Amino acid sequence: MFAAGIILFIMRSGNPPFNEATPTDPFYKCLAANRPDVFWQTYEQDLDEGYYSEEFKDLVTALLKLDPSKRPTSEDILNHAWMKGPIPTTAEVVKEFEKRSVTMKKQMKSEKDPNEVMTKEHSHETVAFRHVDANDGISISKALYEYEKVLSQTTEFFSYEHPEIILQTLL
């Protein structure tokens, strides 16, 4: 359940909630000391109001409790208000992915332009696709762009599926 809380937080925030799950970690210390209000204030300070819904904060806070016996069960999670909240329609998801596709195509076009240099602050947004084939090793199915691995700013996804299959599934 603890790991589910971390993953849920990362999916919404784009970075982990803390460096180490110890009471000495500056971020986890707030949760361990039963001060989730301080934890959430820290994360919300530069975001639009309501970025994290109250239901989301309640669920993640419960999942990240220091005492495992106080964390919710899978049944509790399924019955939680956040899980019963609104979800996007298929049309909304398709629209969002189309928007992201346009952004990525623009980025890829600018990266192919040798006169345009990618800045360091944007380097973590570059996507690299690799395909591993059991028969002949690694083959590149899309252009493999250089990227700077920056802790807490990148998301990596590993799969044995071909990138085109994953893309089609997401679309």
FENHUFEN-V347768 format. One record per pair of residues at least 12 apart in sequence whose ideal C-beta (glycine too) atoms are under 10 Angstrom apart, sorted by the first residue. I is the first residue (numbers start at 1). J is the second residue. D is the distance in whole Angstrom. If there is no record, write none. Layout:
BEGIN
((I;J;D) (I;J;D))
END
This chain:
BEGIN
((1;62;9) (1;63;5) (1;64;9) (1;65;9) (1;68;8) (1;71;4) (1;72;7) (1;73;8) (1;74;8) (1;76;9) (1;77;8) (2;21;7) (2;63;6) (2;64;6) (2;65;8) (2;66;9) (2;68;7) (2;71;7) (3;21;10) (3;63;9) (3;64;10) (4;59;10) (4;60;9) (4;63;6) (4;64;10) (4;71;9) (4;72;10) (4;74;9) (4;77;8) (5;17;8) (5;31;10) (5;59;8) (5;60;5) (5;61;8) (5;62;8) (5;63;3) (5;64;4) (5;65;9) (5;71;8) (5;72;9) (5;77;10) (6;18;9) (6;21;8) (6;60;9) (6;63;8) (6;64;7) (7;63;9) (8;56;8) (8;59;7) (8;60;6) (8;63;7) (8;64;10) (8;77;10) (8;82;9) (9;43;9) (9;52;9) (9;56;9) (9;57;10) (9;59;10) (9;60;5) (9;61;10) (9;63;9) (9;64;8) (10;152;9) (10;155;8) (11;155;9) (12;43;10) (12;51;8) (12;52;7) (12;53;10) (12;56;7) (12;60;8) (13;43;7) (13;47;9) (13;51;9) (13;52;8) (13;60;10) (13;152;10) (14;152;9) (14;153;8) (14;154;9) (14;155;7) (15;43;9) (15;151;9) (15;152;4) (15;153;7) (15;154;9) (15;155;9) (16;151;9) (16;152;6) (17;30;10) (17;31;8) (17;39;8) (17;43;8) (17;60;8) (17;64;7) (18;30;9) (18;31;8) (18;32;10) (18;39;9) (18;64;9) (19;151;9) (19;152;8) (21;64;8) (21;66;8) (22;66;10) (23;66;7) (26;39;10) (26;42;9) (27;39;6) (27;42;7) (27;43;8) (28;64;8) (28;66;8) (30;42;7) (30;61;10) (31;60;9) (31;61;7) (31;64;5) (31;65;7) (31;66;7) (32;64;9) (32;65;9) (32;66;4) (32;67;9) (33;66;9) (34;61;9) (34;65;9) (34;66;8) (36;57;7) (36;58;9) (36;60;9) (36;61;4) (36;62;9) (36;64;8) (36;65;9) (37;57;9) (37;61;9) (39;57;9) (39;60;9) (39;61;8) (39;64;9) (40;52;7) (40;54;10) (40;56;10) (40;57;5) (40;60;9) (40;61;8) (43;57;9) (44;57;9) (53;81;9) (53;82;7) (53;85;7) (53;86;10) (54;81;9) (54;82;9) (55;80;7) (55;81;4) (55;82;4) (55;83;9) (55;84;9) (55;85;6) (56;80;10) (56;81;9) (56;82;5) (56;85;8) (57;82;9) (58;72;10) (58;80;8) (58;81;7) (58;82;7) (59;72;8) (59;76;9) (59;77;7) (59;80;5) (59;81;8) (59;82;5) (59;83;8) (60;82;9) (62;76;8) (62;77;9) (62;80;8) (63;76;10) (63;77;8) (63;80;10) (93;170;9) (93;171;9) (94;170;10) (94;171;7) (97;167;9) (97;170;6) (97;171;6) (98;171;8) (100;170;10) (101;167;9) (101;171;8) (103;125;9) (104;125;9) (104;126;10) (104;127;7) (107;122;8) (107;125;7) (107;126;7) (107;127;8) (107;145;9) (108;126;9) (108;127;8) (108;142;9) (108;143;7) (108;145;8) (110;122;9) (111;126;7) (111;143;8) (111;145;6) (111;146;9) (112;143;8) (112;145;9) (118;145;9) (118;146;8) (118;147;9) (118;148;9) (120;148;7) (120;150;9) (121;148;10) (121;150;10) (121;153;10) (122;148;10) (123;145;9) (123;146;8) (123;147;6) (123;148;4) (123;149;9) (123;150;8) (123;153;9) (123;154;10) (124;147;7) (124;148;6) (124;149;8) (124;150;5) (124;152;10) (124;153;4) (124;154;5) (124;155;9) (125;147;8) (125;153;9) (125;154;9) (126;144;10) (126;145;5) (126;146;7) (126;147;4) (126;148;8) (126;154;9) (127;142;8) (127;143;10) (127;144;10) (127;145;7) (127;147;8) (127;155;10) (127;157;10) (127;163;10) (128;140;9) (128;142;8) (128;143;9) (128;144;5) (128;145;6) (128;146;8) (128;147;6) (128;154;10) (128;156;9) (128;163;10) (129;141;6) (129;142;4) (129;143;8) (129;144;7) (129;145;9) (129;162;9) (129;163;4) (129;164;9) (129;166;9) (129;167;9) (130;142;9) (130;144;6) (130;158;9) (130;159;10) (130;163;8) (131;159;9) (131;160;9) (131;161;8) (131;162;5) (131;163;6) (131;164;9) (131;165;10) (131;166;10) (132;158;9) (132;159;9) (132;160;6) (132;161;10) (132;162;10) (133;160;9) (133;162;9) (134;160;8) (139;162;10) (140;163;10) (141;162;6) (141;163;5) (141;164;7) (142;163;6) (142;164;8) (142;167;9))
END
